[in-house]
């Protein structure tokens, strides 16, 4: 008996969702507008091809995309303030050309002619001046280099408080947060909105504040796909929640 192997299987060299490398950093010379992406290999988002970026590539986010390192990186339009831009490695299957593009869409970047295969490898955030927010990347972890207040000196009480974290929109990630409580006493928690309603008994406190002392707690929590978490407490407490960073699995298993 002859076992026939489908052509798609014969062309495969990387497993589904595979990704190594593609680490990003703000460019040393112009950190506010340019991103450098390190070499990497990955399986495409649609699992049809392998993509290999052999050398590091720098792209300018203040210019529309053009081929090659040092050229523009946006798929369309101009760089906008307070927006998440998603970094994609892209492949032209006909020529074998590999490049980098940034898009405001996390699922459907506007691809240049001939480029039909892509994979999201990271996301970045602009500030109020349309500059790239300072950060550092270590593997799948992002650490913010500035303090990003997600909930500032507000009241966390015995009703759910929705808090929007500084994490990429459109995907569920693990956020690292700092919780500061300056008044009140009792248990306090920050939880994943997808786990249920804290008023229905699904409340997991992360710390307990003693009335005579301020509370500082550093922890981790999953967001929903809209970057939201839920704050909750036994009683009214004046609290702040700061997003320190997050872990983005970048589509890996």
C-alpha positions, 0 to 999 in steps of 0.5 A: 500500500502506498501512503500519499502525503498531501502537498500541504504536509510536505511543505510544512517545516514549523508546527502550527502557531510556532513563533521564535524571535521577533522581539521589538524595541524602540529605535535608539536614534528616534525612539518616539517614531521608530521600531526595530524588530529582531530576526525570527521565525514563525508559522503564519496566522492562517497556518499556510506558510513558514515566515523567516525574517533573517535580519533585524528590520527598522520601520518608521511609524510616522510614514506609510509602508514601503519595502525594506528596513528604514522605510515607512511601516504603517499600513495606511493613514497617519500615526494617531495619538492614544491608539494601539498599533499591531506589528505584523511580519508579512510574506510575499509567497511569490517573491519570498520577500519578508517585511514588517507592517503596523496596523490599527487592526489586530486581525486584518492589516491592509497588506501591500500588493503581493503580500498575502501571508502574515502573523501578528508578533507584537503590539505597541501603544501611542501616547497623547502626542502620538509618540510610541509609549516607552516600554521594554520587551522580554520574550512575551512580556512587556514592561512599561517604562512610565507609570500608567494609571488605570484607576486613580484614587477612586472608590472600590466598594461592594459593587463591581468597578470596571477598570481598563488596563494598558494592555492591547485591545482585541486579545486576552492577556495577563496584566501585571498590576500595582494596587494601592489602597489608602483608606478603608479596611477589608478584603480587596480584589482585582479579577478577570471579568470573564470569571463571573460577577463578584456580587454573585459570590465569585470574588477572589480577594488578593489582599486584606487592608488593615484600617491603620495601614496603607496597602500596596500589592503587586500581582497578575490578572487576566483581562478580557479582550477589551483590556478590562478587569474588575475591581471589588472590595468588602467595603468602600476603599480609596484605591489606585490601580497601575498597569506595570506591564503584561504578557502577550502570548503572541498567538502561541500555544 
